[in-house]
Amino acid sequence: MHQGPQLLVSVRDADEARAAMRGGVDIVDVKEPAHGPLGMADPHVIASVVEAVTEHDATRCCSAALGEVSDWFETCAVPALPGGLRYAKLGLSGLGRSASWCREWQDVRRRFEEASSGSWEWIAVAYADQQAADSPRLGEIIPAAAEASCAGVLIDTFDKRNGDLLSHLIAGELGEAAVQCHASGLFLAVAGRLSVASLSELAGTGCDVVGIRSAACEARDRQAAVRAECVAAFRRQMIEVFAHAEDRGDWRRQPGAAGNTGH
Ligand SMILES: O=C[C@H](O)COP(=O)(O)O
């Protein structure tokens, strides 16, 4: 059994979730890619993915993208999330110059919690292309995530047309982020147009979760459907590359082992 990072695959519906599970995904992330980097799927779709995952294999878990915090400013009501989610995440784009982004993030998190009967843990999201996203900096988000009792931090890219994660942050910066996250009881997930070619650089960073959508789809087109063969091929490479780099990082921490619980 491999002990490297867990593999997260973003899926848009239950069919894609089943394909990702055939390919060996660990964390099934529900996201509508047509609605942006953290596009929220319809709550009924989220519920059907949770059901498909629970039926298939209870050892896998689900996360959901809930859009950007700013998406919910003008909306009176946020939708109720279905039960069975392990993690949820909200983006912070557009809040880079807001002195009150932490409070705005907290307010939207609270609204989702109050609207829903189930519970989950939060993942804070830092965009590697922080200027394009106009989001708070990674260095501000990690302590805020710890303060908010998040389970982890995801570093992703905002503009999916402009480079991958490693074109915005070098492996050393990801390694520093992993050290800071782990010191605060948070796991570190990384994503952003990652491919098998990214794996050797990621292997020394200490990341706990590797997230993909593009690499899980035919021809790396993130709007296309997730294919089991693409997920399986990525997973095989991930296990191999991380096994060879065993002594280079502290990647043995897994989501769920964090000191923080609840939200
Ligand atoms: O959370 C993971 C993202 O959905 C990754 O998507 P991407 O590989 O297309 O950047």
The ligand as an SDF file (V2000), in Angstrom:
LIG
                    3D

 10  9  0  0  0  0  0  0  0  0999 V2000
   -8.6980   20.8730   -6.8410 O   0  0  0  0  0  0  0  0  0  0  0  0
   -8.1820   20.4510   -7.8940 C   0  0  0  0  0  0  0  0  0  0  0  0
   -8.4580   21.1470   -9.1650 C   0  0  0  0  0  0  0  0  0  0  0  0
   -9.7430   20.8710   -9.6200 O   0  0  0  0  0  0  0  0  0  0  0  0
   -7.4170   20.9160  -10.1590 C   0  0  0  0  0  0  0  0  0  0  0  0
   -7.8510   21.2340  -11.4710 O   0  0  0  0  0  0  0  0  0  0  0  0
   -6.7610   21.3660  -12.6120 P   0  0  0  0  0  0  0  0  0  0  0  0
   -5.8840   20.1490  -12.5380 O   0  0  0  0  0  0  0  0  0  0  0  0
   -7.5430   21.4200  -13.8830 O   0  0  0  0  0  0  0  0  0  0  0  0
   -6.0250   22.6180  -12.3170 O   0  0  0  0  0  0  0  0  0  0  0  0
  1  2  2  0
  2  3  1  0
  3  4  1  0
  3  5  1  0
  5  6  1  0
  6  7  1  0
  7  8  2  0
  7  9  1  0
  7 10  1  0
M  END
$$$$
